[in-house]
Amino acid sequence: MPWWHMNVFVSLLAARLGDEATAVAAQDAARRELPATLPRFATHLETHRGLMLARSGDKVG
């Protein structure tokens, strides 16, 4: 499993456990290493970030 894909899972788990800092760091790492040929995963990461913002009450973000 590529490291960027592992970071997608770390992001999900950390977000569900309420560890926003770890989730954001994992999302950023995954995004940096994500191949451009896989836009589906980039969309997936953006969805996670949006859900985290909604949970935190950040209406502007």
Jmol script that loads the backbone (N, CA, C; Angstrom):
load data "model"
ATOM      1  N   MET A   1       0.854  -1.175   0.000  1.00  0.00           N
ATOM      2  CA  MET A   1       0.000   0.000   0.000  1.00  0.00           C
ATOM      3  C   MET A   1       0.898   1.236   0.000  1.00  0.00           C
ATOM      4  N   PRO A   2       0.668   2.164  -0.923  1.00  0.00           N
ATOM      5  CA  PRO A   2       1.483   3.386  -0.966  1.00  0.00           C
ATOM      6  C   PRO A   2       1.281   4.225   0.303  1.00  0.00           C
ATOM      7  N   TRP A   3       2.312   4.974   0.652  1.00  0.00           N
ATOM      8  CA  TRP A   3       2.266   5.778   1.865  1.00  0.00           C
ATOM      9  C   TRP A   3       1.143   6.811   1.824  1.00  0.00           C
ATOM     10  N   TRP A   4       0.899   7.418   0.658  1.00  0.00           N
ATOM     11  CA  TRP A   4      -0.177   8.410   0.565  1.00  0.00           C
ATOM     12  C   TRP A   4      -1.518   7.772   0.901  1.00  0.00           C
ATOM     13  N   HIS A   5      -1.709   6.503   0.494  1.00  0.00           N
ATOM     14  CA  HIS A   5      -2.972   5.813   0.770  1.00  0.00           C
ATOM     15  C   HIS A   5      -3.108   5.520   2.268  1.00  0.00           C
ATOM     16  N   MET A   6      -2.002   5.180   2.902  1.00  0.00           N
ATOM     17  CA  MET A   6      -2.015   4.963   4.349  1.00  0.00           C
ATOM     18  C   MET A   6      -2.425   6.246   5.069  1.00  0.00           C
ATOM     19  N   ASN A   7      -1.945   7.381   4.563  1.00  0.00           N
ATOM     20  CA  ASN A   7      -2.313   8.659   5.182  1.00  0.00           C
ATOM     21  C   ASN A   7      -3.798   8.965   5.034  1.00  0.00           C
ATOM     22  N   VAL A   8      -4.432   8.484   3.972  1.00  0.00           N
ATOM     23  CA  VAL A   8      -5.879   8.652   3.827  1.00  0.00           C
ATOM     24  C   VAL A   8      -6.579   7.934   4.987  1.00  0.00           C
ATOM     25  N   PHE A   9      -6.132   6.722   5.281  1.00  0.00           N
ATOM     26  CA  PHE A   9      -6.729   5.967   6.394  1.00  0.00           C
ATOM     27  C   PHE A   9      -6.436   6.620   7.746  1.00  0.00           C
ATOM     28  N   VAL A  10      -5.216   7.103   7.921  1.00  0.00           N
ATOM     29  CA  VAL A  10      -4.863   7.793   9.173  1.00  0.00           C
ATOM     30  C   VAL A  10      -5.756   9.019   9.348  1.00  0.00           C
ATOM     31  N   SER A  11      -5.975   9.729   8.273  1.00  0.00           N
ATOM     32  CA  SER A  11      -6.833  10.907   8.305  1.00  0.00           C
ATOM     33  C   SER A  11      -8.248  10.555   8.771  1.00  0.00           C
ATOM     34  N   LEU A  12      -8.799   9.503   8.190  1.00  0.00           N
ATOM     35  CA  LEU A  12     -10.153   9.068   8.566  1.00  0.00           C
ATOM     36  C   LEU A  12     -10.237   8.689  10.038  1.00  0.00           C
ATOM     37  N   LEU A  13      -9.304   7.867  10.463  1.00  0.00           N
ATOM     38  CA  LEU A  13      -9.321   7.386  11.846  1.00  0.00           C
ATOM     39  C   LEU A  13      -9.141   8.541  12.827  1.00  0.00           C
ATOM     40  N   ALA A  14      -8.177   9.405  12.552  1.00  0.00           N
ATOM     41  CA  ALA A  14      -7.927  10.530  13.454  1.00  0.00           C
ATOM     42  C   ALA A  14      -9.141  11.454  13.531  1.00  0.00           C
ATOM     43  N   ALA A  15      -9.782  11.698  12.393  1.00  0.00           N
ATOM     44  CA  ALA A  15     -10.965  12.556  12.387  1.00  0.00           C
ATOM     45  C   ALA A  15     -12.079  11.943  13.216  1.00  0.00           C
ATOM     46  N   ARG A  16     -12.268  10.645  13.083  1.00  0.00           N
ATOM     47  CA  ARG A  16     -13.327   9.980  13.850  1.00  0.00           C
ATOM     48  C   ARG A  16     -13.044   9.963  15.342  1.00  0.00           C
ATOM     49  N   LEU A  17     -11.750   9.980  15.692  1.00  0.00           N
ATOM     50  CA  LEU A  17     -11.380   9.995  17.110  1.00  0.00           C
ATOM     51  C   LEU A  17     -11.304  11.406  17.672  1.00  0.00           C
ATOM     52  N   GLY A  18     -11.519  12.399  16.798  1.00  0.00           N
ATOM     53  CA  GLY A  18     -11.514  13.786  17.258  1.00  0.00           C
ATOM     54  C   GLY A  18     -10.135  14.427  17.294  1.00  0.00           C
ATOM     55  N   ASP A  19      -9.134  13.779  16.709  1.00  0.00           N
ATOM     56  CA  ASP A  19      -7.771  14.326  16.677  1.00  0.00           C
ATOM     57  C   ASP A  19      -7.588  15.104  15.377  1.00  0.00           C
ATOM     58  N   GLU A  20      -8.052  16.335  15.378  1.00  0.00           N
ATOM     59  CA  GLU A  20      -8.068  17.146  14.158  1.00  0.00           C
ATOM     60  C   GLU A  20      -6.668  17.448  13.645  1.00  0.00           C
ATOM     61  N   ALA A  21      -5.719  17.709  14.539  1.00  0.00           N
ATOM     62  CA  ALA A  21      -4.359  18.051  14.105  1.00  0.00           C
ATOM     63  C   ALA A  21      -3.725  16.890  13.333  1.00  0.00           C
ATOM     64  N   THR A  22      -3.877  15.679  13.838  1.00  0.00           N
ATOM     65  CA  THR A  22      -3.325  14.510  13.151  1.00  0.00           C
ATOM     66  C   THR A  22      -4.035  14.274  11.834  1.00  0.00           C
ATOM     67  N   ALA A  23      -5.352  14.455  11.829  1.00  0.00           N
ATOM     68  CA  ALA A  23      -6.128  14.258  10.601  1.00  0.00           C
ATOM     69  C   ALA A  23      -5.697  15.236   9.512  1.00  0.00           C
ATOM     70  N   VAL A  24      -5.533  16.487   9.863  1.00  0.00           N
ATOM     71  CA  VAL A  24      -5.132  17.506   8.880  1.00  0.00           C
ATOM     72  C   VAL A  24      -3.713  17.237   8.381  1.00  0.00           C
ATOM     73  N   ALA A  25      -2.814  16.856   9.287  1.00  0.00           N
ATOM     74  CA  ALA A  25      -1.436  16.545   8.876  1.00  0.00           C
ATOM     75  C   ALA A  25      -1.408  15.353   7.923  1.00  0.00           C
ATOM     76  N   ALA A  26      -2.202  14.336   8.196  1.00  0.00           N
ATOM     77  CA  ALA A  26      -2.261  13.160   7.323  1.00  0.00           C
ATOM     78  C   ALA A  26      -2.868  13.520   5.971  1.00  0.00           C
ATOM     79  N   GLN A  27      -3.889  14.368   5.982  1.00  0.00           N
ATOM     80  CA  GLN A  27      -4.502  14.804   4.718  1.00  0.00           C
ATOM     81  C   GLN A  27      -3.500  15.582   3.872  1.00  0.00           C
ATOM     82  N   ASP A  28      -2.757  16.474   4.513  1.00  0.00           N
ATOM     83  CA  ASP A  28      -1.765  17.269   3.788  1.00  0.00           C
ATOM     84  C   ASP A  28      -0.668  16.377   3.206  1.00  0.00           C
ATOM     85  N   ALA A  29      -0.211  15.407   3.988  1.00  0.00           N
ATOM     86  CA  ALA A  29       0.830  14.485   3.512  1.00  0.00           C
ATOM     87  C   ALA A  29       0.309  13.653   2.343  1.00  0.00           C
ATOM     88  N   ALA A  30      -0.913  13.161   2.462  1.00  0.00           N
ATOM     89  CA  ALA A  30      -1.492  12.358   1.379  1.00  0.00           C
ATOM     90  C   ALA A  30      -1.633  13.193   0.121  1.00  0.00           C
ATOM     91  N   ARG A  31      -2.065  14.427   0.260  1.00  0.00           N
ATOM     92  CA  ARG A  31      -2.266  15.303  -0.895  1.00  0.00           C
ATOM     93  C   ARG A  31      -0.945  15.589  -1.610  1.00  0.00           C
ATOM     94  N   ARG A  32       0.142  15.766  -0.843  1.00  0.00           N
ATOM     95  CA  ARG A  32       1.453  16.037  -1.447  1.00  0.00           C
ATOM     96  C   ARG A  32       1.949  14.850  -2.275  1.00  0.00           C
ATOM     97  N   GLU A  33       1.667  13.638  -1.817  1.00  0.00           N
ATOM     98  CA  GLU A  33       2.202  12.434  -2.457  1.00  0.00           C
ATOM     99  C   GLU A  33       1.227  11.778  -3.432  1.00  0.00           C
ATOM    100  N   LEU A  34       0.016  12.249  -3.459  1.00  0.00           N
ATOM    101  CA  LEU A  34      -1.018  11.642  -4.292  1.00  0.00           C
ATOM    102  C   LEU A  34      -0.728  11.842  -5.776  1.00  0.00           C
ATOM    103  N   PRO A  35      -0.708  10.757  -6.556  1.00  0.00           N
ATOM    104  CA  PRO A  35      -0.488  10.900  -7.997  1.00  0.00           C
ATOM    105  C   PRO A  35      -1.635  11.680  -8.655  1.00  0.00           C
ATOM    106  N   ALA A  36      -1.302  12.538  -9.588  1.00  0.00           N
ATOM    107  CA  ALA A  36      -2.309  13.344 -10.285  1.00  0.00           C
ATOM    108  C   ALA A  36      -3.276  12.481 -11.083  1.00  0.00           C
ATOM    109  N   THR A  37      -2.892  11.251 -11.349  1.00  0.00           N
ATOM    110  CA  THR A  37      -3.736  10.344 -12.132  1.00  0.00           C
ATOM    111  C   THR A  37      -4.867   9.737 -11.300  1.00  0.00           C
ATOM    112  N   LEU A  38      -4.935  10.096 -10.012  1.00  0.00           N
ATOM    113  CA  LEU A  38      -5.973   9.544  -9.133  1.00  0.00           C
ATOM    114  C   LEU A  38      -6.813  10.652  -8.500  1.00  0.00           C
ATOM    115  N   PRO A  39      -7.573  11.393  -9.299  1.00  0.00           N
ATOM    116  CA  PRO A  39      -8.350  12.516  -8.763  1.00  0.00           C
ATOM    117  C   PRO A  39      -9.441  12.085  -7.784  1.00  0.00           C
ATOM    118  N   ARG A  40      -9.877  10.843  -7.865  1.00  0.00           N
ATOM    119  CA  ARG A  40     -10.916  10.368  -6.955  1.00  0.00           C
ATOM    120  C   ARG A  40     -10.467  10.477  -5.496  1.00  0.00           C
ATOM    121  N   PHE A  41      -9.206  10.155  -5.239  1.00  0.00           N
ATOM    122  CA  PHE A  41      -8.709  10.230  -3.872  1.00  0.00           C
ATOM    123  C   PHE A  41      -8.558  11.667  -3.403  1.00  0.00           C
ATOM    124  N   ALA A  42      -8.219  12.575  -4.320  1.00  0.00           N
ATOM    125  CA  ALA A  42      -8.138  13.994  -3.961  1.00  0.00           C
ATOM    126  C   ALA A  42      -9.520  14.502  -3.551  1.00  0.00           C
ATOM    127  N   THR A  43     -10.537  14.083  -4.283  1.00  0.00           N
ATOM    128  CA  THR A  43     -11.914  14.454  -3.942  1.00  0.00           C
ATOM    129  C   THR A  43     -12.304  13.870  -2.587  1.00  0.00           C
ATOM    130  N   HIS A  44     -11.893  12.653  -2.344  1.00  0.00           N
ATOM    131  CA  HIS A  44     -12.168  11.983  -1.074  1.00  0.00           C
ATOM    132  C   HIS A  44     -11.558  12.781   0.089  1.00  0.00           C
ATOM    133  N   LEU A  45     -10.310  13.216  -0.078  1.00  0.00           N
ATOM    134  CA  LEU A  45      -9.648  14.006   0.964  1.00  0.00           C
ATOM    135  C   LEU A  45     -10.373  15.327   1.208  1.00  0.00           C
ATOM    136  N   GLU A  46     -10.808  15.980   0.142  1.00  0.00           N
ATOM    137  CA  GLU A  46     -11.536  17.243   0.298  1.00  0.00           C
ATOM    138  C   GLU A  46     -12.869  17.030   1.010  1.00  0.00           C
ATOM    139  N   THR A  47     -13.509  15.905   0.742  1.00  0.00           N
ATOM    140  CA  THR A  47     -14.761  15.577   1.433  1.00  0.00           C
ATOM    141  C   THR A  47     -14.512  15.405   2.925  1.00  0.00           C
ATOM    142  N   HIS A  48     -13.437  14.717   3.274  1.00  0.00           N
ATOM    143  CA  HIS A  48     -13.095  14.547   4.699  1.00  0.00           C
ATOM    144  C   HIS A  48     -12.865  15.894   5.370  1.00  0.00           C
ATOM    145  N   ARG A  49     -12.110  16.751   4.685  1.00  0.00           N
ATOM    146  CA  ARG A  49     -11.811  18.055   5.273  1.00  0.00           C
ATOM    147  C   ARG A  49     -13.100  18.855   5.458  1.00  0.00           C
ATOM    148  N   GLY A  50     -13.996  18.805   4.480  1.00  0.00           N
ATOM    149  CA  GLY A  50     -15.273  19.505   4.587  1.00  0.00           C
ATOM    150  C   GLY A  50     -16.116  18.990   5.737  1.00  0.00           C
ATOM    151  N   LEU A  51     -16.139  17.682   5.914  1.00  0.00           N
ATOM    152  CA  LEU A  51     -16.897  17.105   7.026  1.00  0.00           C
ATOM    153  C   LEU A  51     -16.311  17.522   8.370  1.00  0.00           C
ATOM    154  N   MET A  52     -14.984  17.578   8.438  1.00  0.00           N
ATOM    155  CA  MET A  52     -14.347  18.018   9.688  1.00  0.00           C
ATOM    156  C   MET A  52     -14.704  19.475   9.983  1.00  0.00           C
ATOM    157  N   LEU A  53     -14.699  20.323   8.954  1.00  0.00           N
ATOM    158  CA  LEU A  53     -15.057  21.733   9.148  1.00  0.00           C
ATOM    159  C   LEU A  53     -16.509  21.871   9.591  1.00  0.00           C
ATOM    160  N   ALA A  54     -17.379  21.078   8.989  1.00  0.00           N
ATOM    161  CA  ALA A  54     -18.798  21.137   9.370  1.00  0.00           C
ATOM    162  C   ALA A  54     -18.990  20.694  10.819  1.00  0.00           C
ATOM    163  N   ARG A  55     -18.299  19.654  11.208  1.00  0.00           N
ATOM    164  CA  ARG A  55     -18.407  19.173  12.596  1.00  0.00           C
ATOM    165  C   ARG A  55     -17.915  20.207  13.598  1.00  0.00           C
ATOM    166  N   SER A  56     -16.870  20.944  13.219  1.00  0.00           N
ATOM    167  CA  SER A  56     -16.311  21.911  14.150  1.00  0.00           C
ATOM    168  C   SER A  56     -17.134  23.199  14.208  1.00  0.00           C
ATOM    169  N   GLY A  57     -18.110  23.337  13.280  1.00  0.00           N
ATOM    170  CA  GLY A  57     -18.948  24.522  13.270  1.00  0.00           C
ATOM    171  C   GLY A  57     -18.409  25.643  12.415  1.00  0.00           C
ATOM    172  N   ASP A  58     -17.366  25.395  11.642  1.00  0.00           N
ATOM    173  CA  ASP A  58     -16.746  26.393  10.783  1.00  0.00           C
ATOM    174  C   ASP A  58     -17.570  26.564   9.513  1.00  0.00           C
ATOM    175  N   LYS A  59     -18.502  27.511   9.535  1.00  0.00           N
ATOM    176  CA  LYS A  59     -19.401  27.714   8.389  1.00  0.00           C
ATOM    177  C   LYS A  59     -18.689  28.410   7.228  1.00  0.00           C
ATOM    178  N   VAL A  60     -17.711  29.233   7.497  1.00  0.00           N
ATOM    179  CA  VAL A  60     -16.986  29.948   6.458  1.00  0.00           C
ATOM    180  C   VAL A  60     -16.104  28.969   5.678  1.00  0.00           C
ATOM    181  N   GLY A  61     -15.396  28.099   6.374  1.00  0.00           N
ATOM    182  CA  GLY A  61     -14.494  27.122   5.725  1.00  0.00           C
ATOM    183  C   GLY A  61     -15.262  26.151   4.901  1.00  0.00           C
TER     184      GLY A  61
END
end "model"
wireframe off; spacefill off
backbone 0.3
color backbone group
